[in-house]
Protein backbone atom coordinates (compact mmCIF):
# COMPACT_ATOMS: atom_id res chain seq x y z
CA UNK A 1 0.00 0.00 0.00
CA UNK A 2 1.41 3.36 -1.01
CA UNK A 3 1.98 6.33 1.18
CA UNK A 4 -0.38 8.62 -0.73
CA UNK A 5 -3.29 6.27 -1.31
CA UNK A 6 -6.74 7.76 -1.06
CA UNK A 7 -9.47 6.31 1.08
CA UNK A 8 -12.60 5.14 -0.62
CA UNK A 9 -15.94 6.68 0.31
CA UNK A 10 -16.77 3.50 2.23
CA UNK A 11 -13.57 3.76 4.29
CA UNK A 12 -14.22 7.44 5.08
CA UNK A 13 -17.77 6.66 6.18
CA UNK A 14 -16.50 3.78 8.31
CA UNK A 15 -14.09 6.15 10.08
CA UNK A 16 -16.88 8.68 10.67
CA UNK A 17 -19.13 5.92 12.01
CA UNK A 18 -16.53 4.77 14.53
CA UNK A 19 -15.81 8.33 15.70
CA UNK A 20 -19.52 9.09 16.19
CA UNK A 21 -20.03 5.92 18.22
CA UNK A 22 -17.01 6.62 20.42
CA UNK A 23 -18.19 10.17 21.06
CA UNK A 24 -21.74 8.98 21.75
CA UNK A 25 -20.39 6.51 24.31
CA UNK A 26 -18.37 9.22 26.04
CA UNK A 27 -21.36 11.59 26.08
CA UNK A 28 -23.70 8.93 27.48
CA UNK A 29 -22.52 9.62 31.02
CA UNK A 30 -22.95 13.39 30.89
CA UNK A 31 -25.48 14.36 28.22
CA UNK A 32 -27.95 11.67 27.24
CA UNK A 33 -29.79 13.65 24.55
CA UNK A 34 -26.51 14.50 22.79
CA UNK A 35 -25.51 10.85 23.01
CA UNK A 36 -28.80 9.80 21.41
CA UNK A 37 -28.31 12.35 18.61
CA UNK A 38 -24.79 11.09 17.89
CA UNK A 39 -25.98 7.48 17.92
CA UNK A 40 -28.67 8.33 15.37
CA UNK A 41 -26.09 10.06 13.16
CA UNK A 42 -23.86 6.97 13.42
CA UNK A 43 -26.77 4.75 12.41
CA UNK A 44 -27.49 6.99 9.41
CA UNK A 45 -23.85 6.63 8.35
CA UNK A 46 -24.12 2.86 8.77
CA UNK A 47 -27.15 2.86 6.44
CA UNK A 48 -25.07 4.68 3.81
CA UNK A 49 -22.29 2.10 4.19
CA UNK A 50 -24.80 -0.72 3.68
CA UNK A 51 -26.14 0.95 0.52
CA UNK A 52 -22.61 1.17 -0.87
CA UNK A 53 -21.98 -2.50 -0.05
CA UNK A 54 -25.23 -3.52 -1.77
CA UNK A 55 -24.33 -1.56 -4.90
CA UNK A 56 -20.89 -3.22 -4.99
CA UNK A 57 -22.35 -6.72 -4.80
N, CA, C and O atoms as a GROMACS GRO file, in nm:
protein
  228
    1UNK      N    1   0.084  -0.117   0.000
    1UNK     CA    2   0.000   0.000   0.000
    1UNK      C    3   0.089   0.124   0.000
    1UNK      O    4   0.184   0.133   0.078
    2UNK      N    5   0.058   0.217  -0.088
    2UNK     CA    6   0.141   0.336  -0.101
    2UNK      C    7   0.116   0.438   0.008
    2UNK      O    8   0.017   0.431   0.082
    3UNK      N    9   0.206   0.530   0.015
    3UNK     CA   10   0.198   0.633   0.118
    3UNK      C   11   0.085   0.732   0.091
    3UNK      O   12   0.022   0.782   0.184
    4UNK      N   13   0.060   0.761  -0.037
    4UNK     CA   14  -0.038   0.862  -0.073
    4UNK      C   15  -0.166   0.802  -0.130
    4UNK      O   16  -0.228   0.861  -0.219
    5UNK      N   17  -0.206   0.687  -0.082
    5UNK     CA   18  -0.329   0.627  -0.131
    5UNK      C   19  -0.449   0.698  -0.072
    5UNK      O   20  -0.447   0.742   0.043
    6UNK      N   21  -0.553   0.710  -0.152
    6UNK     CA   22  -0.674   0.776  -0.106
    6UNK      C   23  -0.770   0.674  -0.048
    6UNK      O   24  -0.773   0.558  -0.091
    7UNK      N   25  -0.846   0.718   0.049
    7UNK     CA   26  -0.947   0.631   0.108
    7UNK      C   27  -1.071   0.633   0.020
    7UNK      O   28  -1.106   0.736  -0.038
    8UNK      N   29  -1.135   0.520   0.012
    8UNK     CA   30  -1.260   0.514  -0.062
    8UNK      C   31  -1.370   0.579   0.022
    8UNK      O   32  -1.352   0.603   0.142
    9UNK      N   33  -1.483   0.606  -0.041
    9UNK     CA   34  -1.594   0.668   0.031
    9UNK      C   35  -1.639   0.577   0.146
    9UNK      O   36  -1.674   0.624   0.254
   10UNK      N   37  -1.637   0.446   0.121
   10UNK     CA   38  -1.677   0.350   0.223
   10UNK      C   39  -1.584   0.357   0.343
   10UNK      O   40  -1.630   0.353   0.458
   11UNK      N   41  -1.453   0.368   0.320
   11UNK     CA   42  -1.357   0.376   0.429
   11UNK      C   43  -1.374   0.506   0.509
   11UNK      O   44  -1.365   0.505   0.632
   12UNK      N   45  -1.400   0.616   0.439
   12UNK     CA   46  -1.422   0.744   0.508
   12UNK      C   47  -1.547   0.737   0.595
   12UNK      O   48  -1.546   0.783   0.709
   13UNK      N   49  -1.654   0.679   0.541
   13UNK     CA   50  -1.777   0.666   0.618
   13UNK      C   51  -1.757   0.576   0.739
   13UNK      O   52  -1.811   0.602   0.846
   14UNK      N   53  -1.679   0.470   0.721
   14UNK     CA   54  -1.650   0.378   0.831
   14UNK      C   55  -1.577   0.450   0.944
   14UNK      O   56  -1.606   0.428   1.061
   15UNK      N   57  -1.481   0.537   0.908
   15UNK     CA   58  -1.408   0.615   1.008
   15UNK      C   59  -1.503   0.710   1.081
   15UNK      O   60  -1.497   0.722   1.203
   16UNK      N   61  -1.591   0.777   1.006
   16UNK     CA   62  -1.688   0.868   1.067
   16UNK      C   63  -1.780   0.793   1.162
   16UNK      O   64  -1.812   0.842   1.270
   17UNK      N   65  -1.823   0.674   1.120
   17UNK     CA   66  -1.913   0.592   1.201
   17UNK      C   67  -1.848   0.558   1.336
   17UNK      O   68  -1.910   0.572   1.441
   18UNK      N   69  -1.724   0.514   1.330
   18UNK     CA   70  -1.653   0.477   1.453
   18UNK      C   71  -1.635   0.597   1.546
   18UNK      O   72  -1.654   0.585   1.667
   19UNK      N   73  -1.601   0.713   1.489
   19UNK     CA   74  -1.581   0.832   1.570
   19UNK      C   75  -1.711   0.876   1.637
   19UNK      O   76  -1.712   0.914   1.754
   20UNK      N   77  -1.822   0.870   1.562
   20UNK     CA   78  -1.952   0.909   1.619
   20UNK      C   79  -1.991   0.816   1.733
   20UNK      O   80  -2.040   0.861   1.836
   21UNK      N   81  -1.968   0.686   1.716
   21UNK     CA   82  -2.003   0.592   1.822
   21UNK      C   83  -1.918   0.613   1.947
   21UNK      O   84  -1.968   0.606   2.059
   22UNK      N   85  -1.789   0.638   1.927
   22UNK     CA   86  -1.701   0.662   2.042
   22UNK      C   87  -1.745   0.787   2.118
   22UNK      O   88  -1.752   0.787   2.240
   23UNK      N   89  -1.776   0.892   2.043
   23UNK     CA   90  -1.819   1.017   2.106
   23UNK      C   91  -1.954   0.998   2.176
   23UNK      O   92  -1.975   1.051   2.285
   24UNK      N   93  -2.043   0.924   2.114
   24UNK     CA   94  -2.174   0.898   2.175
   24UNK      C   95  -2.157   0.822   2.306
   24UNK      O   96  -2.226   0.849   2.404
   25UNK      N   97  -2.064   0.727   2.309
   25UNK     CA   98  -2.039   0.651   2.431
   25UNK      C   99  -1.986   0.742   2.541
   25UNK      O  100  -2.028   0.732   2.656
   26UNK      N  101  -1.893   0.830   2.505
   26UNK     CA  102  -1.837   0.922   2.604
   26UNK      C  103  -1.944   1.018   2.657
   26UNK      O  104  -1.944   1.051   2.776
   27UNK      N  105  -2.033   1.063   2.570
   27UNK     CA  106  -2.136   1.159   2.608
   27UNK      C  107  -2.248   1.093   2.689
   27UNK      O  108  -2.324   1.162   2.757
   28UNK      N  109  -2.258   0.962   2.682
   28UNK     CA  110  -2.370   0.893   2.748
   28UNK      C  111  -2.372   0.912   2.899
   28UNK      O  112  -2.476   0.899   2.962
   29UNK      N  113  -2.256   0.943   2.957
   29UNK     CA  114  -2.252   0.962   3.102
   29UNK      C  115  -2.288   1.104   3.144
   29UNK      O  116  -2.327   1.127   3.258
   30UNK      N  117  -2.274   1.200   3.051
   30UNK     CA  118  -2.295   1.339   3.089
   30UNK      C  119  -2.415   1.404   3.022
   30UNK      O  120  -2.483   1.486   3.083
   31UNK      N  121  -2.442   1.369   2.895
   31UNK     CA  122  -2.548   1.436   2.822
   31UNK      C  123  -2.620   1.332   2.736
   31UNK      O  124  -2.579   1.303   2.623
   32UNK      N  125  -2.726   1.278   2.789
   32UNK     CA  126  -2.795   1.167   2.724
   32UNK      C  127  -2.857   1.206   2.590
   32UNK      O  128  -2.851   1.128   2.495
   33UNK      N  129  -2.916   1.325   2.580
   33UNK     CA  130  -2.980   1.365   2.455
   33UNK      C  131  -2.876   1.383   2.344
   33UNK      O  132  -2.902   1.348   2.228
   34UNK      N  133  -2.759   1.436   2.378
   34UNK     CA  134  -2.651   1.450   2.279
   34UNK      C  135  -2.601   1.312   2.238
   34UNK      O  136  -2.570   1.289   2.120
   35UNK      N  137  -2.592   1.221   2.332
   35UNK     CA  138  -2.550   1.084   2.302
   35UNK      C  139  -2.649   1.018   2.206
   35UNK      O  140  -2.608   0.951   2.111
   36UNK      N  141  -2.778   1.038   2.230
   36UNK     CA  142  -2.880   0.980   2.141
   36UNK      C  143  -2.870   1.039   2.000
   36UNK      O  144  -2.885   0.967   1.901
   37UNK      N  145  -2.844   1.170   1.992
   37UNK     CA  146  -2.831   1.235   1.861
   37UNK      C  147  -2.711   1.179   1.784
   37UNK      O  148  -2.721   1.151   1.665
   38UNK      N  149  -2.599   1.163   1.853
   38UNK     CA  150  -2.479   1.109   1.789
   38UNK      C  151  -2.499   0.964   1.746
   38UNK      O  152  -2.450   0.923   1.641
   39UNK      N  153  -2.570   0.887   1.828
   39UNK     CA  154  -2.598   0.748   1.792
   39UNK      C  155  -2.684   0.742   1.667
   39UNK      O  156  -2.662   0.657   1.581
   40UNK      N  157  -2.782   0.830   1.656
   40UNK     CA  158  -2.867   0.833   1.537
   40UNK      C  159  -2.784   0.870   1.413
   40UNK      O  160  -2.801   0.809   1.307
   41UNK      N  161  -2.696   0.969   1.427
   41UNK     CA  162  -2.609   1.006   1.316
   41UNK      C  163  -2.521   0.888   1.275
   41UNK      O  164  -2.501   0.864   1.156
   42UNK      N  165  -2.469   0.814   1.371
   42UNK     CA  166  -2.386   0.697   1.342
   42UNK      C  167  -2.467   0.592   1.268
   42UNK      O  168  -2.417   0.528   1.175
   43UNK      N  169  -2.592   0.573   1.309
   43UNK     CA  170  -2.677   0.475   1.241
   43UNK      C  171  -2.710   0.519   1.098
   43UNK      O  172  -2.720   0.435   1.009
   44UNK      N  173  -2.726   0.648   1.076
   44UNK     CA  174  -2.749   0.699   0.941
   44UNK      C  175  -2.628   0.672   0.852
   44UNK      O  176  -2.642   0.635   0.736
   45UNK      N  177  -2.508   0.691   0.909
   45UNK     CA  178  -2.385   0.663   0.834
   45UNK      C  179  -2.376   0.514   0.803
   45UNK      O  180  -2.335   0.475   0.694
   46UNK      N  181  -2.415   0.431   0.898
   46UNK     CA  182  -2.412   0.286   0.877
   46UNK      C  183  -2.506   0.246   0.764
   46UNK      O  184  -2.474   0.157   0.685
   47UNK      N  185  -2.622   0.312   0.755
   47UNK     CA  186  -2.715   0.286   0.644
   47UNK      C  187  -2.651   0.320   0.510
   47UNK      O  188  -2.670   0.247   0.412
   48UNK      N  189  -2.576   0.430   0.505
   48UNK     CA  190  -2.507   0.467   0.381
   48UNK      C  191  -2.403   0.362   0.344
   48UNK      O  192  -2.389   0.326   0.227
   49UNK      N  193  -2.330   0.313   0.443
   49UNK     CA  194  -2.229   0.210   0.419
   49UNK      C  195  -2.296   0.085   0.361
   49UNK      O  196  -2.244   0.025   0.267
   50UNK      N  197  -2.409   0.046   0.417
   50UNK     CA  198  -2.480  -0.072   0.368
   50UNK      C  199  -2.527  -0.053   0.225
   50UNK      O  200  -2.523  -0.148   0.146
   51UNK      N  201  -2.572   0.068   0.189
   51UNK     CA  202  -2.614   0.095   0.052
   51UNK      C  203  -2.497   0.080  -0.043
   51UNK      O  204  -2.512   0.024  -0.152
   52UNK      N  205  -2.380   0.130  -0.002
   52UNK     CA  206  -2.261   0.117  -0.086
   52UNK      C  207  -2.225  -0.030  -0.104
   52UNK      O  208  -2.192  -0.073  -0.215
   53UNK      N  209  -2.232  -0.108   0.004
   53UNK     CA  210  -2.198  -0.250  -0.005
   53UNK      C  211  -2.296  -0.324  -0.096
   53UNK      O  212  -2.255  -0.412  -0.171
   54UNK      N  213  -2.423  -0.288  -0.091
   54UNK     CA  214  -2.523  -0.352  -0.177
   54UNK      C  215  -2.498  -0.318  -0.324
   54UNK      O  216  -2.515  -0.403  -0.411
   55UNK      N  217  -2.457  -0.195  -0.352
   55UNK     CA  218  -2.433  -0.156  -0.490
   55UNK      C  219  -2.306  -0.222  -0.545
   55UNK      O  220  -2.295  -0.243  -0.666
   56UNK      N  221  -2.211  -0.254  -0.455
   56UNK     CA  222  -2.089  -0.322  -0.499
   56UNK      C  223  -2.114  -0.469  -0.529
   56UNK      O  224  -2.044  -0.528  -0.612
   57UNK      N  225  -2.211  -0.528  -0.465
   57UNK     CA  226  -2.236  -0.672  -0.480
   57UNK      C  227  -2.310  -0.704  -0.607
   57UNK      O  228  -2.338  -0.821  -0.634
   0.00000   0.00000   0.00000
